[in-house]
Amino acid sequence: MAETLSSIITIASLGLAVVRACKDYIEAVREIDSLVSRLLEKITEVHGVVRVLNSKYHQAEPDDSSEPSILVREKITLCRNRLREIKSKIANLGAQSRSAETFRDKASVKRRMDAIAKDIEFAVDDIRRYLGDIVIVTGACSYLFVQIFLRLLHF
């Protein structure tokens, strides 16, 4: 009798886990439109920051051929290219999401979103690394300029 009861509890637990997983998946599919929209907004904001950074860089050092300047310019270009790449994927997903009418269509968009999630994650990591490199280079250069200025003041 105890074995039968244990089997029933195991089956019920398994059934409950399946129901919860289905419920979570259905909620995720229902929320795919807002998720894609938020993701596109965030990527657009970061792209705006990179555009401002690029603009300020060109105002500060329009034709500088120093090694730090070249490095910063390359990192800005890498950021911009990565953002364009990922933004186009998200925009395509957004268009598919807006045109999806049935649950089946939305589930298809969710599967596509899951498929590009790693691409998005890698792109965000790359962009963070590029921006970190820019901060390091500009910070080191700023520090060196301050040190030079301080030495000049002491003479």
Buried (B, 14 or more C-beta within 10 A) or exposed (E): EEEEEEEEEEEEEEEEEEEEEEEEEBEBBEEBBEBBBEBBEEBEEBBEEBBEBBEEBEEEBEEBEEEBBEBBBEBBEBBBEBBEEBBEBBBEBBEBBEEBEEEEBBBBBBEBBEEBEEEBEEBBEBBEEBBEBBEEBBEEBEEEEEEEEEEEEEE
